Amino acid sequence: MRIGFAFTGAGHLLNESVQVAEKLAKNHEVTVFISGAAEEVLKMYGLYDCVVRLTGGKYRELATDSNQKFSYPITGRLSIGKYDLLIVSPATANTVAKIVNGIADTLVTNAVAQAGKGAVKTFMVPVDIHPGPVDTVLPSKMEMSKCQNCDECIAAVTCPEGAIIPHDEIDLTKCVGCGLCRNSCPYNAICEGKIITIYMRDIDIRNTEKLSSIDDIQIFENPFDILEFI
Ligand SMILES: Cc1cc2nc3c(=O)[nH]c(=O)nc-3n(C[C@H](O)[C@H](O)[C@H](O)COP(=O)(O)O)c2cc1C
């Protein structure tokens, strides 16, 4: 099969989505689409390189908001039926809200719109699906309770991206999730994979409900569920 696999900028279910894309790329032609936010968030979680490794060659490109400019020409392939399937996983509340309102002003929302025009089925994994609390994983984070205010912050010196603001926080717009800071701080003041609980907003849940009523869009709770349909 020829599949478009789109990532948006959600940390929730991101690791699982990358694993599913890796599995699919072994047996199918997979073109990867990433939103601008996905490019940043994939880096924060140290997953960007895994996604880049999936790409190379015709129909295995890495399409980004920046390399597709403002008109997203690569999505035209979806409107002329060059793909068998489009997957959007994870799908942020933002991307879902745009899609249910017919907005197509990013690479991923445009891909969904063009897939609809080309009668290409779209499988989506919206992160905001059930009301109530959800546990989710944070990218690397500085734990101020453990920081000893060293005169020279070894983590900041070690970080090749200059992302550590000593005794303060990590600038996530610079972080590439390499983990060198975690290993260098002698006081373990930088933690990875911290779980926090967030609460779904009603408006996002309502948008996900609307999403499931759009023709040619099928929603899934977990990216791994998609594998049973391929
Ligand atoms: C570390 C991190 C994790 C995020 N996780 C989520 C998430 O799980 N769900 C969500 O809707 N937005 C999440 N966001 C916010 C989105 O990235 C933001 O709304 C962005 O504008 C979405 O753009 P996109 O829909 O074009 O990808 C996260 C942002 C950061 C920095």
The ligand as a Gaussian input file, in Angstrom:
#p B3LYP/6-31G(d) Opt

LIG

0 1
 C        5.641000      19.110000      24.794000
 C        4.329000      19.434000      24.152000
 C        3.323000      18.482000      24.134000
 C        2.074000      18.787000      23.559000
 N        1.101000      17.834000      23.600000
 C       -0.118000      18.120000      23.095000
 C       -1.145000      17.132000      23.164000
 O       -0.960000      16.017000      23.681000
 N       -2.345000      17.446000      22.605000
 C       -2.587000      18.660000      21.994000
 O       -3.703000      18.873000      21.508000
 N       -1.623000      19.615000      21.923000
 C       -0.401000      19.371000      22.459000
 N        0.591000      20.323000      22.393000
 C        0.265000      21.652000      21.822000
 C        0.353000      21.645000      20.277000
 O        1.669000      21.355000      19.842000
 C       -0.102000      23.021000      19.740000
 O       -1.494000      23.199000      19.989000
 C        0.150000      23.199000      18.263000
 O       -0.286000      24.497000      17.866000
 C       -0.555000      22.148000      17.420000
 O       -0.305000      22.401000      16.051000
 P       -0.672000      21.281000      14.958000
 O       -2.090000      20.875000      15.246000
 O       -0.561000      22.006000      13.657000
 O        0.315000      20.180000      15.058000
 C        1.841000      20.046000      22.962000
 C        2.864000      21.007000      22.962000
 C        4.088000      20.702000      23.570000
 C        5.171000      21.763000      23.581000

